[in-house]
Amino acid sequence: MNENSGIQETLFSLIKSKLAPNISFVHDLSELLGISYDSAYRRIRGQKDLTLEEVKKICSHYNISMDEALNFHSDQVSFKTLAIGKDGFTFENWLNTLLSEMKRIYDCRNREIIYAAKDVPIFYYFEFPEIAAFKFFFWHKVLIPYGEYKNGHVVLETPGELFETGRRLLSCYTKIPVIEIWSEDTIASIIRQIDYCLESGFFTRLEDALKLCDVINTWLDHVQSQAEHGFQYMQGRPAEGIENSYKLFHNEILVNDNTILVNTEGRKTAYLTYNVINQMITSNPVFCDQIENSLRNLMQKSTLISGTSAKERYHFFNSLQEKVKLLRQRIERRK
């Protein structure tokens, strides 16, 4: 096999890993390039080289960087970004892109997500409209500090369409085997954000801040229930799921960032968070192997608190509830 054939093989392998199971790659490729099935097969098998124009068209259609194919097994890592505010990319675009990715993961037969959670996993914000509304307000203040939110105040209502998109995202996430790694600082971020909004006068009613405390308490109870059952389910719905499909680890010292590793059909993709919620995404196998090794090592240095680990689980969630209690006391002193 010549060098070009090797690059084509890598490129087509990347594409196949992105396609939904019900999509025929041969049909898709022949339609895209305007060629026969036989010509498409010969390109897929490496018997006919792709032209530069065909490569450009393929990469554009399947949203693949050519660097990703050329440097697939090297230490030069190419990332694509999911960045709010860039070229008019909105929160709605961000949510819908995440939803499409989550649906793709869900449609795979063999899939797993490992989530090292420095902050509350973003999917959980859509368990409750109040939390979603608060985060939506805060993200606008931090990421897009202009427009209607520039001089706005916290209102615990979020646009219905955005919240429903988030709910669909959460629904997919709860049906996928997941490993999460938390520390006692995992909820520190949202608590600091509520404190910041209080100090900045963004709450017009202290009752709204107290309502957020109530919701966080309920949400923590729900996550604790998921850990006890060993599977995820949406809050307010029957506790039903696949046993041992949700594993929660407590790390006492080291969860430095929000890192997500997705494994689908043996292909790994890493999602690294930057600038609050923006994502850097790569499927470079060398880099993803490094991320997986790091996460597996972190799990070994953590305590499994899902399943039968009742004592450790109660201690951990009691410590988180205590942080919320202290926040509530700070709010009530303002009355």
C-alpha positions as CSV (number, residue, x, y, z in Angstrom):
1,M,0.0,0.0,0.0
2,N,1.4,3.4,-1.0
3,E,1.5,6.5,1.3
4,N,-1.5,8.0,-0.3
5,S,-3.5,4.8,0.3
6,G,-2.5,4.9,3.9
7,I,-3.8,8.5,4.2
8,Q,-7.0,7.5,2.5
9,E,-7.5,4.6,4.8
10,T,-7.1,6.8,7.8
11,L,-9.4,9.4,6.4
12,F,-12.1,6.9,5.6
13,S,-11.7,5.3,9.0
14,L,-12.3,8.7,10.6
15,I,-15.4,9.2,8.5
16,K,-16.9,5.8,9.3
17,S,-16.5,6.4,13.0
18,K,-18.6,9.5,12.7
19,L,-21.4,8.0,10.7
20,A,-24.6,6.8,12.3
21,P,-25.1,3.0,12.0
22,N,-28.0,3.4,9.6
23,I,-26.0,5.4,7.0
24,S,-24.4,3.6,4.1
25,F,-20.9,5.0,3.6
26,V,-20.6,3.8,0.0
27,H,-24.0,5.5,-0.9
28,D,-23.0,8.7,1.0
29,L,-19.6,8.9,-0.7
30,S,-21.0,8.2,-4.2
31,E,-23.7,10.9,-3.7
32,L,-21.1,13.4,-2.4
33,L,-18.6,12.9,-5.2
34,G,-21.1,12.2,-8.0
35,I,-19.5,8.8,-8.8
36,S,-20.8,5.2,-9.1
37,Y,-20.8,2.7,-6.3
38,D,-18.0,0.8,-8.0
39,S,-15.9,4.0,-8.1
40,A,-16.6,4.7,-4.5
41,Y,-15.6,1.2,-3.5
42,R,-12.3,1.5,-5.4
43,R,-11.5,4.7,-3.5
44,I,-12.5,3.1,-0.1
45,R,-10.3,0.1,-0.8
46,G,-7.4,2.3,-1.8
47,Q,-7.4,1.1,-5.4
48,K,-7.9,4.6,-6.7
49,D,-6.4,7.7,-5.2
50,L,-8.6,10.6,-4.2
51,T,-8.0,13.9,-6.0
52,L,-7.2,17.0,-4.0
53,E,-10.6,18.4,-4.9
54,E,-12.3,15.2,-3.6
55,V,-10.3,15.3,-0.4
56,K,-11.4,19.0,0.1
57,K,-15.0,18.1,-0.6
58,I,-14.9,15.1,1.8
59,C,-13.3,16.9,4.7
60,S,-15.7,19.8,4.3
61,H,-18.8,17.5,4.2
62,Y,-17.8,15.3,7.1
63,N,-16.3,18.2,9.2
64,I,-12.8,16.6,9.3
65,S,-9.5,18.5,9.4
66,M,-7.0,17.3,6.8
67,D,-4.4,17.8,9.5
68,E,-6.3,15.2,11.6
69,A,-5.8,12.6,8.8
70,L,-2.2,13.5,8.0
71,N,-1.0,13.5,11.6
72,F,-3.3,10.8,12.9
73,H,-0.6,8.8,14.7
74,S,1.9,11.6,15.4
75,D,2.5,13.8,18.4
76,Q,1.2,16.8,16.4
77,V,-2.4,17.1,17.6
78,S,-5.1,18.9,15.7
79,F,-8.2,20.1,17.5
80,K,-11.5,21.5,16.4
81,T,-13.2,24.0,18.7
82,L,-16.7,24.5,19.9
83,A,-16.5,28.1,20.9
84,I,-19.4,30.4,21.8
85,G,-19.2,33.8,20.3
86,K,-16.8,32.8,17.6
87,D,-18.1,33.8,14.1
88,G,-21.6,34.3,15.6
89,F,-21.7,30.8,17.2
90,T,-24.5,31.1,19.8
91,F,-25.6,29.1,22.8
92,E,-28.3,27.6,20.7
93,N,-25.6,26.4,18.2
94,W,-23.5,25.1,21.0
95,L,-26.3,23.1,22.6
96,N,-27.5,21.7,19.2
97,T,-23.9,20.6,18.3
98,L,-23.5,18.9,21.7
99,L,-26.9,17.2,21.2
100,S,-25.9,15.9,17.7
101,E,-22.6,14.5,19.2
102,M,-24.5,12.9,22.1
103,K,-27.0,11.3,19.7
104,R,-24.1,9.9,17.7
105,I,-22.6,8.4,20.8
106,Y,-25.9,7.0,21.9
107,D,-26.5,5.3,18.5
108,C,-23.3,3.3,18.8
109,R,-23.5,-0.2,20.2
110,N,-20.3,0.0,22.2
111,R,-19.9,3.3,24.0
112,E,-18.6,4.8,27.2
113,I,-18.0,8.2,28.6
114,I,-15.4,9.1,31.3
115,Y,-15.9,12.5,32.8
116,A,-13.4,14.1,35.1
117,A,-15.6,16.8,36.7
118,K,-13.9,19.8,38.1
119,D,-17.3,21.5,37.9
120,V,-20.8,20.0,37.8
121,P,-21.1,18.1,34.5
122,I,-22.8,20.5,32.0
123,F,-25.5,18.0,31.2
124,Y,-26.9,18.1,34.7
125,Y,-27.8,21.8,34.5
126,F,-30.8,20.8,32.6
127,E,-32.3,18.7,35.4
128,F,-33.8,21.9,36.7
129,P,-35.0,25.0,34.8
130,E,-33.8,27.2,37.7
131,I,-30.2,26.0,37.4
132,A,-30.3,26.2,33.6
133,A,-31.6,29.7,33.7
134,F,-28.9,30.8,36.2
135,K,-26.1,29.2,34.3
136,F,-27.4,30.7,31.0
137,F,-27.4,34.1,32.6
138,F,-23.9,33.7,34.1
139,W,-22.4,32.3,30.8
140,H,-23.7,35.3,29.0
141,K,-22.2,37.6,31.5
142,V,-18.8,35.9,31.3
143,L,-18.6,34.9,27.6
144,I,-20.7,37.5,25.8
145,P,-20.7,40.5,28.1
146,Y,-23.0,42.7,25.9
147,G,-26.5,42.8,24.6
148,E,-29.5,42.2,26.8
149,Y,-27.5,40.6,29.6
150,K,-25.0,43.5,29.9
151,N,-27.0,45.3,32.6
152,G,-29.4,42.5,33.3
153,H,-30.3,40.6,36.5
154,V,-30.8,37.0,37.4
155,V,-34.2,35.7,36.3
156,L,-34.8,32.0,37.0
157,E,-36.5,31.4,33.7
158,T,-34.7,30.2,30.5
159,P,-36.1,30.2,26.9
160,G,-38.2,27.1,26.6
161,E,-36.6,25.9,23.3
162,L,-33.1,26.1,24.8
163,F,-34.2,24.2,27.9
164,E,-35.9,21.5,25.9
165,T,-32.8,21.0,23.8
166,G,-30.8,20.7,27.0
167,R,-33.3,18.1,28.3
168,R,-32.9,16.0,25.2
169,L,-29.1,16.3,25.7
170,L,-29.5,15.1,29.3
171,S,-31.8,12.3,28.3
172,C,-29.2,10.9,25.9
173,Y,-26.4,11.2,28.5
174,T,-28.4,9.3,31.1
175,K,-28.7,6.3,28.7
176,I,-25.0,5.9,28.0
177,P,-22.6,4.0,30.3
178,V,-20.8,6.8,32.3
179,I,-17.9,7.0,34.7
180,E,-17.7,10.3,36.6
181,I,-14.8,11.5,38.8
182,W,-15.8,14.2,41.3
183,S,-14.0,16.0,44.2
184,E,-15.5,18.0,47.0
185,D,-14.8,21.1,44.9
186,T,-17.0,19.9,42.0
187,I,-19.9,22.1,43.2
188,A,-17.6,24.9,44.3
189,S,-17.9,26.6,41.0
190,I,-21.6,27.1,41.0
191,I,-21.5,28.2,44.6
192,R,-18.8,30.8,43.8
193,Q,-20.9,32.0,40.9
194,I,-24.0,32.5,43.1
195,D,-21.8,34.3,45.6
196,Y,-20.4,36.5,42.9
197,C,-23.9,37.4,41.6
198,L,-25.0,38.3,45.2
199,E,-22.0,40.6,45.7
200,S,-22.5,42.2,42.3
201,G,-26.2,42.9,42.9
202,F,-27.4,40.7,40.1
203,F,-30.1,39.1,42.3
204,T,-33.1,41.4,42.7
205,R,-34.7,38.9,45.1
206,L,-32.8,37.0,47.7
207,E,-35.6,34.4,47.4
208,D,-34.2,33.4,44.0
209,A,-30.7,32.7,45.5
210,L,-32.4,30.6,48.2
211,K,-34.4,28.8,45.6
212,L,-31.1,27.9,43.9
213,C,-29.9,26.4,47.2
214,D,-33.1,24.3,47.4
215,V,-32.7,23.1,43.8
216,I,-29.0,22.2,44.3
217,N,-29.9,20.2,47.5
218,T,-32.5,18.3,45.5
219,W,-30.1,17.7,42.6
220,L,-27.4,16.4,44.9
221,D,-30.0,14.0,46.5
222,H,-30.7,12.8,42.9
223,V,-27.1,12.2,42.0
224,Q,-26.6,10.3,45.3
225,S,-29.6,8.2,44.4
226,Q,-28.1,7.5,41.0
227,A,-24.8,6.4,42.6
228,E,-26.7,4.1,45.0
229,H,-28.7,2.5,42.1
230,G,-25.6,2.3,39.9
231,F,-27.4,3.8,36.9
232,Q,-28.6,7.2,35.7
233,Y,-32.2,8.4,35.3
234,M,-33.8,11.8,35.0
235,Q,-35.0,13.5,38.1
236,G,-38.7,13.1,38.8
237,R,-38.9,9.9,36.7
238,P,-38.9,6.3,37.8
239,A,-35.5,4.9,38.9
240,E,-35.0,2.6,36.0
241,G,-31.7,1.8,34.2
242,I,-29.0,-0.8,33.4
243,E,-27.3,-1.9,36.6
244,N,-23.6,-0.8,37.0
245,S,-23.9,1.6,34.0
246,Y,-23.1,4.6,36.2
247,K,-19.9,4.7,38.3
248,L,-19.0,7.6,40.5
249,F,-15.6,8.1,42.0
250,H,-14.5,10.5,44.7
251,N,-11.0,11.9,44.3
252,E,-9.8,13.8,47.4
253,I,-7.0,15.8,45.9
254,L,-6.8,16.0,42.1
255,V,-9.5,16.9,39.5
256,N,-7.8,19.8,37.8
257,D,-10.0,20.4,34.8
258,N,-13.1,19.2,33.0
259,T,-12.0,16.5,30.7
260,I,-14.3,14.1,28.8
261,L,-13.2,11.0,27.0
262,V,-15.6,9.2,24.8
263,N,-15.0,5.7,23.5
264,T,-17.3,4.5,20.7
265,E,-16.7,1.3,18.8
266,G,-13.1,1.4,19.9
267,R,-12.5,4.9,18.7
268,K,-11.7,7.6,21.3
269,T,-12.5,11.3,21.3
270,A,-11.3,13.7,23.9
271,Y,-13.2,16.9,24.8
272,L,-11.2,19.5,26.8
273,T,-13.0,22.5,28.4
274,Y,-11.5,26.0,28.1
275,N,-12.9,29.5,28.7
276,V,-15.7,28.2,31.0
277,I,-17.6,25.9,28.6
278,N,-15.9,26.0,25.2
279,Q,-14.6,22.7,23.9
280,M,-11.4,21.6,22.2
281,I,-12.0,18.3,20.5
282,T,-9.7,15.7,19.0
283,S,-9.6,12.0,18.0
284,N,-5.8,11.8,17.7
285,P,-5.2,8.3,19.1
286,V,-1.9,9.1,20.7
287,F,-3.3,12.0,22.6
288,C,-6.5,10.2,23.5
289,D,-4.5,7.2,24.8
290,Q,-2.6,9.7,27.0
291,I,-5.9,11.2,28.3
292,E,-7.4,7.7,29.0
293,N,-4.3,6.6,30.8
294,S,-4.4,9.7,32.9
295,L,-8.1,9.2,33.8
296,R,-7.7,5.5,34.6
297,N,-4.8,6.4,36.8
298,L,-6.9,9.1,38.5
299,M,-9.6,6.5,39.1
300,Q,-7.1,4.2,40.8
301,K,-6.3,7.0,43.2
302,S,-10.0,7.7,43.9
303,T,-12.7,6.0,45.9
304,L,-15.6,4.3,44.2
305,I,-18.7,5.6,45.9
306,S,-21.4,4.2,43.7
307,G,-23.0,0.7,44.2
308,T,-22.4,-0.8,47.6
309,S,-20.0,1.9,49.0
310,A,-22.7,3.3,51.2
311,K,-20.6,4.8,54.0
312,E,-18.2,6.6,51.7
313,R,-21.1,7.8,49.5
314,Y,-23.0,9.3,52.5
315,H,-19.9,11.0,53.8
316,F,-19.1,12.6,50.4
317,F,-22.6,13.9,49.7
318,N,-23.0,15.1,53.3
319,S,-19.9,17.2,52.8
320,L,-21.4,18.7,49.5
321,Q,-24.7,19.5,51.2
322,E,-22.8,21.2,54.0
323,K,-21.3,23.6,51.4
324,V,-24.8,24.4,50.2
325,K,-25.9,25.0,53.8
326,L,-23.1,27.5,54.3
327,L,-24.1,29.3,51.1
328,R,-27.7,29.5,52.4
329,Q,-26.5,31.0,55.7
330,R,-24.5,33.7,53.8
331,I,-27.6,34.6,51.8
332,E,-29.9,34.7,54.9
333,R,-27.5,37.0,56.7
334,R,-28.2,39.6,53.9
335,K,-31.9,39.8,54.9
